[in-house]
């Protein structure tokens, strides 16, 4: 027997709607975060240091905002920013 539990009270039905809305919004924020990180990695791969620095600044801002909204964990944000800035900084060392 398969049992699917449905929301029986008005409060539970409202929570189902709120949770779905929040899930979609958080998914959008996570996608935006990944897009900005990808932009930095793409600039590093191309070798354009100025573009990489600009993309890193934008990505750090988006990462911090995502953490502030509770979508991403602060340790993940710190780790990601550290790794991205290390890659951009390494570009400067290679160019010199």
C-alpha positions in Angstrom: 0.0 0.0 0.0 1.3 3.4 -1.0 0.4 6.2 1.3 0.7 9.8 0.2 0.2 12.2 2.9 -1.6 15.4 1.9 -1.9 18.5 4.0 -5.1 18.2 6.0 -5.3 21.6 7.6 -5.3 25.1 6.1 -2.0 25.9 7.9 -0.3 22.8 6.4 -1.6 23.6 2.9 -0.3 27.1 3.3 3.1 25.8 4.4 3.3 23.5 1.3 2.7 26.5 -0.9 5.3 28.6 1.0 7.9 25.9 0.9 7.5 25.4 -2.9 7.8 29.1 -3.5 10.9 29.3 -1.3 12.4 26.3 -2.9 12.1 27.8 -6.4 13.5 31.2 -5.2 16.5 29.5 -3.5 17.2 27.4 -6.6 17.3 30.6 -8.6 19.8 32.2 -6.2 22.0 29.1 -6.2 21.9 29.1 -10.0 22.9 32.7 -10.1 25.8 32.0 -7.7 27.1 29.2 -9.9 26.8 31.4 -13.0 29.0 34.1 -11.5 31.6 31.5 -10.3 31.6 30.0 -13.8 32.3 33.5 -15.2 35.4 33.8 -13.1 36.6 30.4 -14.1 36.0 31.1 -17.8 38.0 34.4 -17.6 40.9 32.5 -15.9 40.8 29.8 -18.5 40.9 32.4 -21.3 43.8 34.1 -19.6 42.2 37.6 -19.4 43.4 38.8 -16.1 41.5 42.1 -16.1 38.2 40.4 -16.9 39.0 37.7 -14.3 39.4 40.4 -11.6 36.2 42.1 -12.6 34.3 38.8 -12.6 35.8 37.9 -9.2 34.6 41.2 -7.7 31.1 40.5 -9.0 31.2 36.9 -7.9 32.3 37.8 -4.4 29.4 40.2 -4.1 26.9 37.6 -5.2 28.4 34.9 -3.0 28.1 37.2 0.1 24.5 38.1 -0.8 23.6 34.4 -1.2 25.1 33.7 2.3 23.2 36.6 3.8 20.0 35.2 2.5 20.7 31.8 4.1 20.9 29.9 0.8 24.6 29.1 1.0 26.7 28.2 4.0 29.3 30.8 5.0 32.2 28.2 5.0 31.3 27.2 1.4 31.4 30.9 0.5 34.7 31.5 2.1 36.2 28.4 0.5 34.9 29.4 -3.0 36.1 33.0 -2.7 39.5 31.8 -1.5 39.9 29.3 -4.4 38.8 31.8 -7.0 41.0 34.6 -5.8 44.0 32.2 -5.6 43.4 31.3 -9.3 43.1 35.0 -10.3 46.2 35.8 -8.3 48.2 33.0 -9.9 47.4 34.5 -13.3 49.3 37.6 -12.2 52.4 35.6 -11.2 52.5 33.7 -14.5 52.2 37.0 -16.5 55.2 38.6 -14.8 
